[in-house]
Amino acid sequence: MDAQNSMLTAQGIALSFGGIKVLQGLDVEFRAGEVTGLIGPNGAGKTSLFNCLTGAYRPQGGSISFDGRPLDGLSPAARASRGVVRSFQTVALCPELTVVENVMMGLARNYHSGWLSAFLPLARGRREDREMREAAISALASLGLADAADLLPSQLPPGMQRLVEIARAIVGKPSVLLLDEPAAGLNNAETRDLTQTLRNIASPDLVMVIVEHDMDLVMSICDRIYVINFGEVVTCGPPQAVRTNEDVIAIYLGSEDD
């Protein structure tokens, strides 16, 4: 399949916990070359869908595939090896490792000996350490963070920590990038910088999906937006169509200040 036609598809996804239906027959498709937004009120099922896509949750019904190849039953590590990676709502950097070492952890699937072996005093480990560090520095440089490589995460402001986490996600050149509330906790200036960063990351061969509550970010960067509520798709379309959709205004956009 041509990269520009690559798709991550979920069909009929059903997920329940203790009899509570979280996702109800959800159908979505995310295309390479597009930035797709996934919005909805708290508890709508957005992060649960991400967890299903990455293998953290196993839905009771439905199927998930990428490039026509099923992902059902694969572990998160196996899905990552197929290029499906994600970030999380809360920054999850290792405080004892430097910025560049945190980014190097995103290369675990690319090296046979793993990221930890790269730090051991063995010839293979030293070679992989150099290769991984160079790749991590390149990813940081693409986000304007090369000068922070040898700092600890605690020495960086929240906005830069978010970018470090994104650098860790993109360092292995994923095919699918799932970003869960990347602007959470950022101020207006940091959110503007993040928006520009995401525009720079977008490419014809990358499937990028963003769960986000910041509507300015979503409306300015996304090509298509899915709106979900109570585990179901309310509507899907370009930003302007979603912005003026009466159901969306009533269900989600109209409750942003509640």
Long-range contacts (C-beta under 8 A, 24 or more apart in sequence): 1-67, 1-68, 3-32, 3-204, 3-205, 4-32, 4-33, 4-204, 4-205, 5-31, 5-32, 6-31, 6-32, 6-66, 6-67, 6-175, 6-205, 6-207, 7-31, 7-32, 7-66, 7-67, 7-207, 8-53, 8-64, 8-65, 8-66, 8-84, 8-176, 8-207, 8-209, 9-64, 9-65, 9-66, 10-49, 10-52, 10-53, 10-62, 10-63, 10-64, 11-62, 11-63, 11-64, 12-61, 12-62, 12-63, 13-49, 13-52, 13-59, 13-61, 13-62, 13-64, 14-59, 14-60, 14-61, 14-62, 15-45, 15-48, 15-52, 15-57, 15-59, 15-60, 15-231, 16-60, 21-230, 21-231, 22-48, 22-231, 23-48, 23-49, 23-52, 23-59, 23-231, 24-230, 24-231, 24-232, 25-61, 25-62, 25-232, 26-62, 26-228, 26-231, 26-232, 26-233, 27-233, 28-226, 28-233, 28-236, 30-176, 30-207, 30-209, 31-207, 32-175, 32-204, 32-205, 32-206, 32-207, 33-203, 33-204, 33-205, 33-206, 34-207, 34-208, 34-223, 34-224, 35-198, 35-202, 35-208, 35-209, 35-210, 35-221, 35-222, 35-223, 36-207, 36-208, 36-209, 36-210, 36-222, 36-223, 36-224, 36-225, 36-226, 37-209, 37-210, 37-211, 37-212, 37-218, 37-221, 37-222, 37-224, 37-225, 37-226, 37-239, 38-209, 38-210, 38-211, 38-225, 38-226, 38-228, 39-211, 39-212, 39-213, 39-215, 39-218, 39-225, 39-226, 39-227, 39-228, 39-242, 39-252, 40-227, 40-228, 40-229, 40-234, 40-251, 40-252, 41-229, 41-251, 41-252, 41-255, 44-228, 44-229, 44-230, 44-231, 45-228, 45-230, 45-231, 46-180, 46-211, 46-228, 47-89, 47-180, 47-211, 48-231, 49-228, 50-86, 50-178, 50-180, 50-209, 50-211, 53-79, 53-84, 53-86, 53-176, 53-178, 54-79, 54-80, 54-84, 54-86, 54-178, 55-79, 66-175, 66-176, 66-207, 67-175, 77-109, 80-109, 81-109, 82-175, 83-172, 83-173, 83-174, 83-175, 83-176, 84-174, 84-175, 84-176, 84-178, 85-169, 85-170, 85-172, 85-174, 85-176, 85-177, 85-178, 86-169, 86-177, 86-178, 86-179, 86-180, 87-165, 87-166, 87-169, 87-178, 87-179, 87-180, 87-182, 88-165, 88-180, 89-180, 89-181, 89-184, 90-184, 91-153, 91-158, 91-161, 91-162, 91-165, 92-165, 93-153, 93-161, 93-164, 93-165, 93-168, 94-153, 95-152, 95-153, 95-154, 96-152, 97-152, 97-153, 98-149, 98-150, 98-151, 98-152, 99-140, 99-145, 99-148, 99-149, 99-150, 99-151, 99-152, 99-153, 99-156, 99-164, 100-133, 100-136, 100-137, 100-140, 100-149, 100-150, 101-136, 102-153, 102-164, 102-168, 103-136, 103-139, 103-140, 103-164, 103-167, 103-168, 103-171, 104-132, 104-133, 104-135, 104-136, 104-171, 105-168, 106-136, 106-139, 106-167, 106-168, 106-169, 106-170, 106-171, 106-172, 107-132, 107-135, 107-136, 107-171, 107-172, 109-172, 110-172, 135-171, 136-167, 136-171, 138-171, 139-167, 139-168, 139-170, 139-171, 140-164, 140-167, 142-167, 142-170, 142-200, 142-201, 143-167, 143-197, 144-197, 157-190, 158-185, 158-186, 158-190, 159-186, 159-187, 159-189, 159-190, 159-193, 159-194, 162-186, 162-190, 162-194, 163-194, 163-197, 166-197, 166-201, 170-201, 174-206, 175-205, 175-206, 175-207, 176-206, 176-207, 176-208, 176-209, 177-201, 177-206, 177-207, 177-208, 177-209, 178-209, 178-211, 179-208, 179-209, 179-210, 179-211, 179-212, 180-211, 181-211, 181-212, 181-213, 182-210, 182-212, 183-212, 183-213, 183-214, 183-217, 184-213, 191-216, 191-217, 195-220, 195-221, 213-256, 215-253, 215-256, 219-243, 227-251, 227-252
